[in-house]
């Protein structure tokens, strides 16, 4: 949990307080952007824009206790802006050849999901946010987030079952 007084100091122009906040959140921002974009250069660009926009818009943050949700929302906006302007390489192309087959199959299946389902999965399983927090970040009702998670799980199950069946069939 981020100290509210640190957010308030940053809102009043304290660059050191803002730097401390960003340093604290940088690993999770990086991991989230990586899981959504899967390219080091793209991630660096999106993080740079996220941090710049956060600094510019920090005075507009009404509730310091929602800093993390607000920051994730900026990140998602930047990821979506980036996706509109470019095409990211599929995650399966960025995996090392030595990745376990199960991991390769899962990542290839996740690549096939629509972006909104991928985002819900990343925030739920990798970032560890609750559905209500994801709803705030993605600016969606919590019921929509739960639906996206349910659909993502169902589609992954179908994709992985189909792929495993094809793998077993080829080996037989």
Secondary structure as UniProt FT lines:
FT   HELIX           4..11
FT   TURN            12..13
FT   HELIX           15..37
FT   HELIX           40..57
FT   HELIX           58..60
FT   HELIX           64..66
FT   HELIX           67..85
FT   HELIX           91..94
FT   TURN            97..98
FT   HELIX           101..111
FT   HELIX           115..121
FT   HELIX           122..127
FT   HELIX           131..138
FT   HELIX           142..171
//
